[in-house]
Every structure is written in structure tokens, then in C-alpha cells.
Amino acid sequence: MATRAYRSFRSDDGASWRVDVILPGSSSALVRFRSLLTPLDDRYAYLQSNGPESKIVTARLDAARTLESLSEADLARIYRRSLPVVAKQNPLDVPNSSFSGG
């Protein structure tokens, strides 16, 4: 079994992250920013590829190679548009699993 590749990244606010690429597809992959402090701070963003794999539906991006190809500037850009994995605040106090159908 292949080992997962990780990179270290420090965001503009000084937080340290462990970055990996998961769920690779033919034209996209999920970039995960794992907090070194608490899993509640973890973030994710989708990465769109326009490489040759994106034109072949059965092809898959190589997660380790994709991560390696990202520059620090790429990681900073991806981080800025990332979203939290876990919602910390729930202003309406509605359980995350509830259905609010009319």
C-alpha cells in the first residue's frame, strides 16, 4: 500500500498545517489542510486540474505528484479559498443532521 504524501504549510496568520491531497479524480482532487492544534480547525478546498488526465475520464491524478507540483504561492491561494471541515458556530442552533423541510 502506498504511503500518503504530506507537506508542511504556514498560513499568513502564522498557523501551521499539514497538507495532503485526497480523493483524486481525472480533473480534480481535494486538498486537505490538517491543523496541528485541533481537528476542529481542519480545512479543505477543491483543486481543478487542466492536465492531460482531465481529458480522459478513466484517468486519475496522482495525489503525491499533484501535491509536489503545488508551489507555496499555490498553497496560499488554495488556503485562502478553503472552507472549514467542521462548522464551529451554528447561529440558528439547528442540529447539523436535522431536515428543515416545510
C-alpha positions as protocol buffer text, in pm:
chain_id: "A"
residue {
  index: 1
  type: MET
  ca { x: 0 y: 0 z: 0 }
}
residue {
  index: 2
  type: ALA
  ca { x: 133 y: 343 z: -93 }
}
residue {
  index: 3
  type: THR
  ca { x: 214 y: 590 z: 179 }
}
residue {
  index: 4
  type: ARG
  ca { x: 36 y: 922 z: 176 }
}
residue {
  index: 5
  type: ALA
  ca { x: 246 y: 1230 z: 99 }
}
residue {
  index: 6
  type: TYR
  ca { x: 225 y: 1534 z: 326 }
}
residue {
  index: 7
  type: ARG
  ca { x: 369 y: 1883 z: 313 }
}
residue {
  index: 8
  type: SER
  ca { x: 403 y: 2149 z: 577 }
}
residue {
  index: 9
  type: PHE
  ca { x: 246 y: 2488 z: 517 }
}
residue {
  index: 10
  type: ARG
  ca { x: 230 y: 2805 z: 727 }
}
residue {
  index: 11
  type: SER
  ca { x: -60 y: 3039 z: 655 }
}
residue {
  index: 12
  type: ASP
  ca { x: -38 y: 3418 z: 666 }
}
residue {
  index: 13
  type: ASP
  ca { x: -178 y: 3420 z: 1020 }
}
residue {
  index: 14
  type: GLY
  ca { x: 113 y: 3201 z: 1137 }
}
residue {
  index: 15
  type: ALA
  ca { x: -83 y: 2878 z: 1179 }
}
residue {
  index: 16
  type: SER
  ca { x: 96 y: 2555 z: 1084 }
}
residue {
  index: 17
  type: TRP
  ca { x: -78 y: 2298 z: 864 }
}
residue {
  index: 18
  type: ARG
  ca { x: -8 y: 1952 z: 732 }
}
residue {
  index: 19
  type: VAL
  ca { x: -132 y: 1941 z: 373 }
}
residue {
  index: 20
  type: ASP
  ca { x: -225 y: 1637 z: 168 }
}
residue {
  index: 21
  type: VAL
  ca { x: -419 y: 1563 z: -150 }
}
residue {
  index: 22
  type: ILE
  ca { x: -703 y: 1312 z: -126 }
}
residue {
  index: 23
  type: LEU
  ca { x: -983 y: 1181 z: -345 }
}
residue {
  index: 24
  type: PRO
  ca { x: -807 y: 1238 z: -677 }
}
residue {
  index: 25
  type: GLY
  ca { x: -1023 y: 1221 z: -988 }
}
residue {
  index: 26
  type: SER
  ca { x: -949 y: 1277 z: -1352 }
}
residue {
  index: 27
  type: SER
  ca { x: -976 y: 1656 z: -1328 }
}
residue {
  index: 28
  type: SER
  ca { x: -999 y: 1741 z: -958 }
}
residue {
  index: 29
  type: ALA
  ca { x: -877 y: 1648 z: -613 }
}
residue {
  index: 30
  type: LEU
  ca { x: -943 y: 1754 z: -258 }
}
residue {
  index: 31
  type: VAL
  ca { x: -666 y: 1947 z: -82 }
}
residue {
  index: 32
  type: ARG
  ca { x: -687 y: 1899 z: 293 }
}
residue {
  index: 33
  type: PHE
  ca { x: -525 y: 2134 z: 544 }
}
residue {
  index: 34
  type: ARG
  ca { x: -489 y: 1949 z: 874 }
}
residue {
  index: 35
  type: SER
  ca { x: -439 y: 2164 z: 1180 }
}
residue {
  index: 36
  type: LEU
  ca { x: -154 y: 2076 z: 1413 }
}
residue {
  index: 37
  type: LEU
  ca { x: -360 y: 2208 z: 1708 }
}
residue {
  index: 38
  type: THR
  ca { x: -709 y: 2059 z: 1677 }
}
residue {
  index: 39
  type: PRO
  ca { x: -908 y: 1869 z: 1413 }
}
residue {
  index: 40
  type: LEU
  ca { x: -1185 y: 2127 z: 1455 }
}
residue {
  index: 41
  type: ASP
  ca { x: -966 y: 2373 z: 1263 }
}
residue {
  index: 42
  type: ASP
  ca { x: -913 y: 2144 z: 960 }
}
residue {
  index: 43
  type: ARG
  ca { x: -993 y: 2297 z: 621 }
}
residue {
  index: 44
  type: TYR
  ca { x: -1041 y: 2174 z: 265 }
}
residue {
  index: 45
  type: ALA
  ca { x: -1058 y: 2307 z: -91 }
}
residue {
  index: 46
  type: TYR
  ca { x: -1109 y: 2154 z: -433 }
}
residue {
  index: 47
  type: LEU
  ca { x: -829 y: 2171 z: -684 }
}
residue {
  index: 48
  type: GLN
  ca { x: -921 y: 2169 z: -1053 }
}
residue {
  index: 49
  type: SER
  ca { x: -666 y: 2032 z: -1298 }
}
residue {
  index: 50
  type: ASN
  ca { x: -643 y: 2102 z: -1667 }
}
residue {
  index: 51
  type: GLY
  ca { x: -367 y: 1849 z: -1730 }
}
residue {
  index: 52
  type: PRO
  ca { x: -386 y: 1560 z: -1974 }
}
residue {
  index: 53
  type: GLU
  ca { x: -567 y: 1341 z: -1719 }
}
residue {
  index: 54
  type: SER
  ca { x: -865 y: 1576 z: -1726 }
}
residue {
  index: 55
  type: LYS
  ca { x: -943 y: 1475 z: -2083 }
}
residue {
  index: 56
  type: ILE
  ca { x: -955 y: 1100 z: -2003 }
}
residue {
  index: 57
  type: VAL
  ca { x: -1244 y: 1003 z: -1777 }
}
residue {
  index: 58
  type: THR
  ca { x: -1083 y: 681 z: -1655 }
}
residue {
  index: 59
  type: ALA
  ca { x: -751 y: 850 z: -1568 }
}
residue {
  index: 60
  type: ARG
  ca { x: -673 y: 966 z: -1215 }
}
residue {
  index: 61
  type: LEU
  ca { x: -447 y: 1238 z: -1084 }
}
residue {
  index: 62
  type: ASP
  ca { x: -155 y: 1110 z: -880 }
}
residue {
  index: 63
  type: ALA
  ca { x: -207 y: 1257 z: -532 }
}
residue {
  index: 64
  type: ALA
  ca { x: 162 y: 1269 z: -437 }
}
residue {
  index: 65
  type: ARG
  ca { x: 267 y: 1418 z: -770 }
}
residue {
  index: 66
  type: THR
  ca { x: -14 y: 1674 z: -753 }
}
residue {
  index: 67
  type: LEU
  ca { x: 91 y: 1783 z: -405 }
}
residue {
  index: 68
  type: GLU
  ca { x: 454 y: 1803 z: -513 }
}
residue {
  index: 69
  type: SER
  ca { x: 362 y: 2023 z: -810 }
}
residue {
  index: 70
  type: LEU
  ca { x: 198 y: 2289 z: -591 }
}
residue {
  index: 71
  type: SER
  ca { x: 418 y: 2588 z: -509 }
}
residue {
  index: 72
  type: GLU
  ca { x: 397 y: 2778 z: -181 }
}
residue {
  index: 73
  type: ALA
  ca { x: 204 y: 3051 z: -367 }
}
residue {
  index: 74
  type: ASP
  ca { x: -40 y: 2786 z: -498 }
}
residue {
  index: 75
  type: LEU
  ca { x: -93 y: 2653 z: -146 }
}
residue {
  index: 76
  type: ALA
  ca { x: -151 y: 3006 z: -13 }
}
residue {
  index: 77
  type: ARG
  ca { x: -410 y: 3073 z: -286 }
}
residue {
  index: 78
  type: ILE
  ca { x: -585 y: 2741 z: -223 }
}
residue {
  index: 79
  type: TYR
  ca { x: -580 y: 2801 z: 153 }
}
residue {
  index: 80
  type: ARG
  ca { x: -742 y: 3144 z: 114 }
}
residue {
  index: 81
  type: ARG
  ca { x: -1042 y: 2988 z: -60 }
}
residue {
  index: 82
  type: SER
  ca { x: -1061 y: 2682 z: 166 }
}
residue {
  index: 83
  type: LEU
  ca { x: -1358 y: 2602 z: 389 }
}
residue {
  index: 84
  type: PRO
  ca { x: -1374 y: 2458 z: 741 }
}
residue {
  index: 85
  type: VAL
  ca { x: -1442 y: 2085 z: 761 }
}
residue {
  index: 86
  type: VAL
  ca { x: -1650 y: 2131 z: 1077 }
}
residue {
  index: 87
  type: ALA
  ca { x: -1893 y: 2415 z: 1137 }
}
residue {
  index: 88
  type: LYS
  ca { x: -1785 y: 2569 z: 1468 }
}
residue {
  index: 89
  type: GLN
  ca { x: -2078 y: 2803 z: 1502 }
}
residue {
  index: 90
  type: ASN
  ca { x: -2444 y: 2736 z: 1450 }
}
residue {
  index: 91
  type: PRO
  ca { x: -2617 y: 3075 z: 1480 }
}
residue {
  index: 92
  type: LEU
  ca { x: -2967 y: 2929 z: 1440 }
}
residue {
  index: 93
  type: ASP
  ca { x: -2894 y: 2649 z: 1688 }
}
residue {
  index: 94
  type: VAL
  ca { x: -3020 y: 2390 z: 1440 }
}
residue {
  index: 95
  type: PRO
  ca { x: -2864 y: 2043 z: 1467 }
}
residue {
  index: 96
  type: ASN
  ca { x: -2647 y: 1966 z: 1165 }
}
residue {
  index: 97
  type: SER
  ca { x: -2839 y: 1646 z: 1097 }
}
residue {
  index: 98
  type: SER
  ca { x: -3188 y: 1796 z: 1105 }
}
residue {
  index: 99
  type: PHE
  ca { x: -3403 y: 1840 z: 797 }
}
residue {
  index: 100
  type: SER
  ca { x: -3580 y: 2171 z: 773 }
}
residue {
  index: 101
  type: GLY
  ca { x: -3832 y: 2087 z: 504 }
}
residue {
  index: 102
  type: GLY
  ca { x: -4153 y: 2289 z: 508 }
}
